[in-house]
Each structure stands twice: as C-alpha cells, then as structure tokens.
Amino acid sequence: MSKDIFDGLIGQDNVKKKLSFYLKAFNKTSICPFLNFVGAKGLGKTEFAKSFARNLTNEDGSKRPFIEINCSTIKNNEAFFEQIFLPVIANNEVTILLDEAHALPKDLTNAFLTIFNTESSHVKDFHWEEQVFTFNFKKQTFLFATTESDKLFPPLKDRLTTIDFEPYKYSELGKILHSKIPDVKFEDDALEKLSKTTRGNARNAVMRAKEIMLFCEAENSPNFTNESYEKFCETLGILPHGITCTEKQILEILEERGSCTLAMLSASTGLSPSSIRADHELYLLRKNFMQIDGKRKITSHGKKLLTSKE
C-alpha cells in the first residue's frame, strides 16, 4: 500500500508506515488525527504531507483540494478566519497544511486549543467576535509541519500526533541524487562520497544533482568517477561532509585555542551568537565534530575532518 502512496519518495520508512496506517483508518472512518510533521529542513516533510493528502478522498471518491499555508503569514485570528477559513475552508472538503507551525500567532494558538478539543461528532463550533465558525473534521483535515517543535505551545502540541522525520542514510541520499540525473553513470565510491556532502538532507541532494548535471555537461562526459568527484569538489569549493567555510573556520579556531566561549567565536567569525548556534553548531554537534562542555571544543573527529579530503 505504502509503495503506491509514496511513489517516488525515497527513505523515511517509519514515516511511510505511520501514514499508511492513518490513511487506512481514514478510508474507513473519514477521520484523520491532527498530524504534526516534525524534523529539520530538507527531510521531506512537505512532500510527504502532499503525498499523504493526495490520497485523502471524499465519500464520493473525489480528491480533496490541498492547501499549504505558511503560519508566518498569518498575523492574527482575524487574518485566519476572514482570509483563510471563510473563503477556503468553511463548508468545504479540504486538507490544510499549516507549515512552520511554531510561527502561529498566540491568539490563533489559543483558538486552536478550543477548536481541536473535538467532540464525538467531530464537529466543533468556535465563537469569536459574535460569530460562530463551524469546523467539521470529517470534511476538513488539518496537518502541521515544523522545524522547531520545541517552540510549539505545549497544550497545542499535546493535541497533535507527532510524525518524526529522521536524517537520511547515505545510501538513501545516493538514490535520491541519482534519481534526479539517471543518465549520469557513477562509480559507487563517487556516489557515496557525494551523498556525504549533502548533510543528511534530501533538498541538498537534489541541489547537488543539478550541480553534477552541469558539471558533466561542461566536461562533456556522462561518467562521474572518483577523479570527477575530486575535480567537482575543488571547482565548487565543496568541503568534506558538506561543511561550510564558516564551519571549517569554527573548527580551526577551536583547534588553535583548545576551547572557546560562544562570545569568543562570535568575535572571531564576525557572526552573531544566534547565527552560530542555529546555522553552524547544530550540524557540527550532530556529526560529533565539536562538543559543548561549558566551553566549545573540537573533538577527535573534528580534527580528523580538517585533514580529510572526503
């Protein structure tokens, strides 16, 4: 069943199993829990949500419309009810994906606490500013997606069913990459090395495939060998494990100084502390290239990385 539902989507086997279960239940009950797709950027949350939504059908067998809304564009309750609910959702059979759910405005978050406290009839009336808005959860399916689940209001999070997305395996990233450029012939080692530069991220794998296609066209060759890999990385400045130049600089600073505070790293790199934490340290920590034990320190893996070519 999952093979047909998620045709063309590689990896995330646990996600596929869960969504297949909920779809099977939906086909019998017309009810879907409020699913919350959680994971880092580039792990396929939106693509899986779209694929899942495409298979939610109405009682007459017709496909439901799918609407994707970035929560950062919703300013308040008035914007949601007047601009989204009344013209798009009310009385319609529709699936709504609320992306970047951690950016929901506070007043709408509070409204959802009431709205998603469902009755046995699966119909909920919400009163706001002398108006009544009726939600019918046999007709309207709400999906959520977020990269920052910790920022969701806990009582709202408790009303959602979490679907966790994991970083892709290198073998899966290789398949994703190759699927975008099937005419390119890879040496196995070259494809594996390329997959390691994608940071466990399917979106990066797709971007890397586009770069390889241009490289092969420029080289006038459909073959991508280990030698091609070395030239490709040198030409585009791609570093081992896909680390950025800034991340390499951070590791070099840590190696030189032995340990460093966040403030010292900020002064040395010219980046804000929040940018260092969010954009660089998370990946270096996940790959065990650095550690934080009071101060920032480079690990033995990080030192090895600085001398590596792969």
Buried (B, 14 or more C-beta within 10 A) or exposed (E): EBEEBBEEBBBBEEBBEBBBEBBEEBEEEBEBBBBBBBBBEBBBBBBBBBBBBEBBBEEEEEEBEBBBBEBEEBEEBEBBBEBBBEEBBBEEBBBBBBBBBBBBBEBBBBBBBEBBEBEEEBEBEBEBEEEEBEBBBBBBBBBBBBBEBEEBBEEBBEBBEEBBBBBBEBEBBBBBBBEBBEEBBBBEEBBBBBBBBBBBBBBBBBBBBEBBBEBBEEBEEEEBBBEBBBEBBEEEEBBBBBBBEBBBBBBBBBBEBEBBEBEBBBEBBEBEBEBBBEBBBEBBBEBEBBBEEEBBBBBEBBBEBBEEEB
